[in-house]
Amino acid sequence: MQDYNYVWADCFEITLELSCCKYPPSSQLQQEWENNRDSLLAFIEKVVHIGVKGFVRDVVTGSGLENATIVVAGIAHNITAGR
């Protein structure tokens, strides 16, 4: 699903593995959260503002442009603006 969303929905998803145990018992979930909370928050603070954000506007009228393709040199994945 991550690959599909990246290619077709301009959405970059990640998977975070918290431990080597795929299905920890529910009694251990609080401890897993406590073990990983600071790292997760540091990661979110680091990546939350990385990337492109804003509006694509017509240079003359200033109105928004739907479905505009955004191309960045050196990156082989274009982004299409929304509405």
C-alpha positions as CSV (number, residue, x, y, z in Angstrom):
1,M,0.0,0.0,0.0
2,Q,2.9,2.4,0.7
3,D,4.2,2.1,-2.8
4,Y,0.8,2.6,-4.3
5,N,0.1,5.7,-2.2
6,Y,3.5,7.2,-3.1
7,V,3.1,6.7,-6.8
8,W,-0.6,7.4,-7.3
9,A,-1.7,9.6,-4.3
10,D,1.4,11.7,-3.6
11,C,1.4,10.4,-0.1
12,F,4.6,9.2,1.6
13,E,3.8,6.6,4.3
14,I,6.2,4.9,6.7
15,T,6.1,1.8,8.8
16,L,7.7,1.9,12.3
17,E,8.8,-1.3,13.9
18,L,8.9,-0.9,17.7
19,S,10.3,-4.2,18.6
20,C,11.2,-7.6,17.2
21,C,7.9,-9.0,18.4
22,K,5.2,-8.7,15.7
23,Y,2.3,-9.2,18.1
24,P,3.3,-8.1,21.6
25,P,0.8,-8.9,24.3
26,S,-1.6,-6.0,25.2
27,S,0.0,-5.9,28.7
28,Q,3.3,-4.7,27.1
29,L,1.9,-2.0,24.9
30,Q,2.2,0.7,27.5
31,Q,5.9,-0.2,28.0
32,E,6.5,-0.2,24.2
33,W,5.0,3.3,24.0
34,E,7.2,4.5,26.9
35,N,10.3,3.0,25.3
36,N,9.7,4.7,22.0
37,R,7.8,7.9,22.8
38,D,10.8,10.3,22.8
39,S,12.2,8.8,19.6
40,L,8.8,9.0,17.8
41,L,8.2,12.7,18.9
42,A,11.8,13.6,17.8
43,F,11.1,12.0,14.4
44,I,7.8,13.8,14.0
45,E,9.5,17.2,14.9
46,K,12.3,16.5,12.3
47,V,10.1,15.6,9.3
48,V,6.9,17.5,9.8
49,H,8.1,20.5,7.8
50,I,10.3,18.7,5.2
51,G,9.0,18.8,1.7
52,V,6.9,21.0,-0.5
53,K,3.8,22.8,0.8
54,G,1.8,25.7,-0.3
55,F,-0.4,26.7,-3.2
56,V,0.1,26.6,-7.0
57,R,-1.2,29.9,-8.4
58,D,-1.5,31.6,-11.7
59,V,1.2,34.3,-11.9
60,V,-1.1,36.8,-13.6
61,T,-4.5,36.3,-11.8
62,G,-3.3,34.7,-8.6
63,S,-6.0,32.1,-8.7
64,G,-5.3,28.5,-7.7
65,L,-4.3,26.0,-10.4
66,E,-5.8,22.5,-10.2
67,N,-3.8,19.5,-11.3
68,A,-0.6,21.4,-11.9
69,T,2.4,19.1,-12.2
70,I,5.3,20.0,-9.9
71,V,8.7,18.8,-11.1
72,V,11.9,19.0,-9.1
73,A,15.2,18.5,-10.8
74,G,17.0,15.4,-9.6
75,I,13.8,13.7,-8.1
76,A,12.2,11.2,-10.4
77,H,8.7,11.6,-8.9
78,N,6.5,14.5,-9.9
79,I,3.7,15.7,-7.7
80,T,0.3,16.9,-8.9
81,A,-1.4,19.7,-7.1
82,G,-4.9,19.2,-5.8
83,R,-7.8,21.6,-5.9
